[in-house]
């Protein structure tokens, strides 16, 4: 597939043309860093739309801002590319990237200068870790004694956390949470502390002047990569000059940003910080379609994080298959991520937790170009209606929690199905902001849509757990199921429920 080929396509850039002052500690991985950034900036939805648009027209040609190496890959796979327009758009994209990097650099300088002039040198900072790209539900604590199942709470109770941590730093704007026990919870404008010393400012200014001129000159020489990564290099230079005592002990990234290992993280790691990618989900391996091993999905073959925190051995095997057997992978069990501060509503006896994946609108879903067409409205709706009918027949309640709120992106057929379900006397709608584990703890058994992480959460909580596949398309020995039983018809579902619910009653 084209996207997998782009993942491993070497950009064939002569190593002599990589600037050491620009890439710093990441110099040895320069080509991979550039490729990763391409994959996240223009390689996902943009490339899908360009290919689908060309395929949908007679004589259609692919038009997309992209480097020459990617044009060659696409042409080798049978597509025609409008080379003139694509190359012109690429030049425009690189110029825009340069100015984005230019303003990022100037912003760092201005912010730092204000700090030096009006605040003086920075005050003492506590030993801390930094969580990248969080939201309010990742850090908030409930008013009751209940521990919320979010990533900050998970980290603080994790035995493998950094010792001596006195503060959690994050990027959430205007967060009201200021402490958790004796640990401070501190908002930070970016992942790195600002420059607050004259020596730091002078060093950074010298680098900035050189980098801005050098990157602009390289555009004229068709060496686009420095301008393309200029905003990332600005952060990396900041990480090089900040005193190491003010850096976080650990920088934690979640798997939403899986493909790109940021350039600046090479610098903080070089100066003693730990950089970790944690998985708040286990649904990342793709669907098995033949007797052979499932091909790696787009982007996976390019990952190179220093450390991975995963749920179980199955996920560890998948990471090492993608990143190599020497990848540092730590199995830590289920990782909490997001939770509402509101209390979970009381549920009646014989409540069954049901977790699905709501389908996107066709226009957006098609742009994702899924390799296995599973998360679509007919499958999702049949999943819900089959469960509703089965549970109604055995006098059980269906406590349904959607994966997340996606607003107008949800498919209208799914929206109509939810409205119909809400008319059922045994249907209970659970706010998507509540953590899955909060619901699981209040229910007898758990039914999940393949291959959501909730099935593994339930197993870890010692609750009977299955995947229900109404389509019959999935293979029951799929490694992506992580050993969870896959049930594919209503009679089998009813028998499984009767077995486990009867066992629960007998035990009580």
Helices and strands as residue ranges (DSSP letters): H 2-8, G 15-17, H 20-23, G 24-29, H 30-41, H 45-55, H 68-76, H 83-118, E 128-131, G 136-138, H 151-157, E 167-170, E 179-180, E 183-187, H 198-220, H 225-228, H 230-241, G 244-246, E 250-254, G 255-257, H 263-270, E 274-278, G 300-302, E 308-310, H 313-323, E 329-331, E 351-355, H 362-368, H 377-393, E 397-401, G 407-409, H 412-421, E 427-430, H 436-441, E 445-448, H 454-460, E 464-468, G 479-481, E 485-487, H 490-507
